[in-house]
């Protein structure tokens, strides 16, 4: 092979590599979804979270009722259900967090009004997630308290310090209301886009 042929092949390979690199860079920097698609996904995530909040509220009410009726086994079973639904709620929040990160990446391309709305909605979403963390901690305490009460009943012994189950249920209900309010506020804002 002649030297000029080798140089031509080398130049073609270099041009090909440069073009492939440029295409690759544009692909990784391009947002994964369009702004309107992400707004729609966030709305759907908010609706799913609202549904799970309603399930949690219903279960909390049932736990309170069963506990007041001294049906500790049933209350414990329901508190385990809350644990599972709360995990789904946490998973939904993580999904929503990822969607918010994606929309913030493409936010500079949106108009000023949409940017302002998304920024405020993101603040509401973050507040809701912070309340969810506290709610999750209370959920664990609730399960432990009802479990201790049920175990004492089964063993036929008294509990040294009576658990504050009803107070914890009330606090959990308050946190669910705060989560719901923030999710609803974010949802209402996003509807304006």
C-alpha positions in Angstrom: 0.0 0.0 0.0 1.2 3.4 -0.8 1.8 6.1 1.8 -0.8 8.4 0.3 -3.5 5.6 0.5 -2.6 5.0 4.2 -2.9 8.8 4.9 -6.3 8.9 3.1 -7.5 6.0 5.2 -6.2 7.5 8.4 -7.9 10.9 7.6 -11.2 9.1 6.9 -10.9 7.2 10.2 -10.1 10.4 12.1 -13.0 12.3 10.4 -15.3 9.4 11.3 -14.2 9.3 14.9 -14.6 13.1 15.2 -18.2 13.0 13.8 -19.1 10.0 16.0 -17.7 11.8 19.1 -19.7 15.0 18.3 -22.9 12.9 17.8 -22.3 11.1 21.0 -21.8 14.3 22.9 -25.0 15.8 21.6 -26.9 12.7 22.4 -25.8 12.5 26.0 -26.4 16.3 26.6 -29.8 16.2 25.0 -32.7 16.0 27.5 -34.3 12.6 27.7 -37.8 14.0 27.4 -39.4 17.1 26.2 -40.6 19.7 28.7 -44.3 19.0 28.1 -43.8 15.2 28.4 -42.0 15.7 31.8 -44.8 18.0 33.0 -47.3 15.3 32.1 -45.3 12.7 33.9 -45.0 14.8 37.0 -48.8 15.3 37.0 -49.3 11.5 36.8 -46.8 10.9 39.6 -48.6 13.5 41.8 -51.9 11.7 41.1 -50.4 8.3 42.0 -49.0 9.8 45.2 -52.3 11.3 46.1 -54.0 7.9 45.7 -51.4 6.3 48.0 -52.0 9.1 50.6 -55.7 8.3 50.6 -54.9 4.7 51.2 -52.7 5.6 54.1 -55.4 7.8 55.6 -57.9 5.1 55.3 -55.6 2.5 56.9 -54.7 4.9 59.7 -58.3 5.4 60.5 -58.9 1.7 60.6 -55.9 1.1 62.8 -57.2 3.8 65.2 -60.6 2.1 65.3 -59.2 -1.4 65.8 -56.8 -0.2 68.5 -59.6 1.6 70.4 -61.6 -1.7 70.3 -58.6 -3.6 71.7 -58.3 -5.6 68.5 -54.5 -5.4 68.6 -53.7 -8.2 66.2 -55.9 -6.6 63.5 -54.3 -3.2 64.2 -50.9 -4.7 63.9 -51.8 -6.3 60.6 -53.1 -3.0 59.3 -49.9 -1.2 60.4 -47.9 -3.7 58.4 -50.0 -2.8 55.4 -49.2 0.9 56.0 -45.6 -0.1 55.9 -46.0 -1.6 52.5 -48.0 1.3 51.1 -45.6 3.8 52.6 -42.8 2.0 50.7 -44.8 2.5 47.5 -45.3 6.1 48.5 -41.5 6.5 48.9 -40.9 4.8 45.6 -43.3 7.2 43.9 -41.5 10.1 45.6 -38.2 8.9 44.3 -39.6 8.6 40.8 -41.0 12.1 41.2 -37.6 13.4 42.4 -36.0 11.9 39.2 -38.6 13.6 37.0 -38.0 16.9 38.8 -34.3 16.6 38.2 -34.9 16.0 34.5 -37.2 18.9 34.2 -34.8 21.2 36.0 -32.1 20.2 33.5 -34.3 21.5 30.6 -35.8 24.3 32.5 -33.6 27.0 31.0 -35.3 26.3 27.6 -38.8 27.0 29.0 -40.4 30.4 29.1 -40.1 32.5 32.2 -43.6 31.9 33.5 -43.2 28.1 33.1 -39.8 28.2 34.8 -41.3 30.1 37.8 -44.2 27.7 38.1 -41.9 24.6 38.0 -39.5 26.1 40.5 -42.4 26.8 43.0 -43.9 23.3 42.3 -40.6 21.7 43.0 -40.4 23.5 46.3 -43.8 22.1 47.2 -42.7 18.6 46.1 -39.6 18.8 48.2 -41.5 19.9 51.2 -43.9 16.9 50.7 -41.0 14.5 50.5 -39.5 15.9 53.7 -42.8 15.4 55.5 -42.9 11.8 54.1 -39.5 11.1 55.7 -40.9 12.1 59.1 -44.1 10.1 58.4 -42.1 7.0 57.6 -40.3 7.3 61.0 -43.6 7.5 62.8 -44.8 4.5 60.8 -41.9 2.4 62.2 -42.7 3.6 65.8 -46.4 2.7 65.3 -45.6 -0.8 64.3 -43.2 -1.3 67.2 -45.8 0.1 69.7 -48.7 -2.0 68.5 -46.4 -5.0 68.3 -45.3 -4.5 71.9 -48.9 -4.1 73.1 -50.0 -7.2 71.2 -47.1 -9.3 72.4 -47.8 -8.2 76.0 -51.4 -9.3 75.6 -50.5 -12.7 74.1 -47.9 -13.3 76.9 -50.4 -12.2 79.5 -48.2 -9.5 81.0 -48.6 -5.8 81.6 -46.6 -3.1 79.7 -44.5 -0.9 82.0 -45.2 2.2 79.9 -48.3 2.3 77.8 -47.5 3.3 74.2 -48.9 6.5 72.8 -50.4 4.8 69.7 -53.3 7.1 69.4 -51.1 10.2 69.6 -48.8 8.7 67.0 -51.7 8.0 64.7 -52.8 11.6 65.1 -49.3 12.9 64.3 -49.1 10.6 61.3 -52.5 12.0 60.1 -51.1 15.5 60.4 -48.1 14.7 58.3 -50.3 13.0 55.7 -52.3 16.2 55.5 -49.2 18.3 55.0 -47.9 15.9 52.3 -51.3 16.0 50.6 -51.5 19.8 50.7 -48.0 20.2 49.2 -48.7 17.6 46.5 -52.0 19.3 45.7 -50.4 22.7 45.6 -47.7 21.5 43.2 -50.3 19.7 41.1 -52.5 22.9 40.9 -49.4 25.0 39.9 -48.4 22.5 37.2 -51.9 22.6 35.7 -51.2 26.2 34.8 -48.5 25.3 32.3 
